[in-house]
Amino acid sequence: MPSREISLHDKLVTRIQALALISYGISILDVSHTLQIPPSTLYNIQK
């Protein structure tokens, strides 16, 4: 695989991971907002 393709693939993967993390964080915030629980406790439960 040429180095250019590898770097492009890495960028894609990191972008997907970032999006997943963002949506994961948003879902935690949504749940904490509806249940009136601080996000930190929810985060600790999910670990």
N, C-alpha and C positions, 0 to 999 in steps of 0.2 A: 504493500500500500504506500503510495507517495505521501511524503510528509504533509503536503497541503491538505490531502483528504483526511488525514488523521487529526490535524488541528481543527478542521471544520467539524469533524465528528465530535471532538471534545467540546467544542463550543456549543453544539446542539445538545449534547448530554447535560452540560452544566446548566443550559437554559431551561431544559425540561425539569431538572432537579430543582432549580430555583422556583419555577412555576408551581411544582408540586408542594414545595415548602410553603410558598405563599398561600396557596389554596388550603393547605393543612392548617396554617395559622389562622386563616379567616374562619374556617369551620370551628376551630376551638373557640375563637372569640364569639362566634354566633351562639354556640352552645352555652358558653359562660354568661352571655347576655340574657338569653332566654331563661336560664336556670338561676340567674342572679348569683353565680359563683365566680370568684376571682379566677382569671385565666391561669394563674400560677398553680392553683390546686389541680385544675383539670390537666395541666401539662404534666404534673407529677404523677397523676393517676395513669396517664397514657404511657409513661416510661416503662 
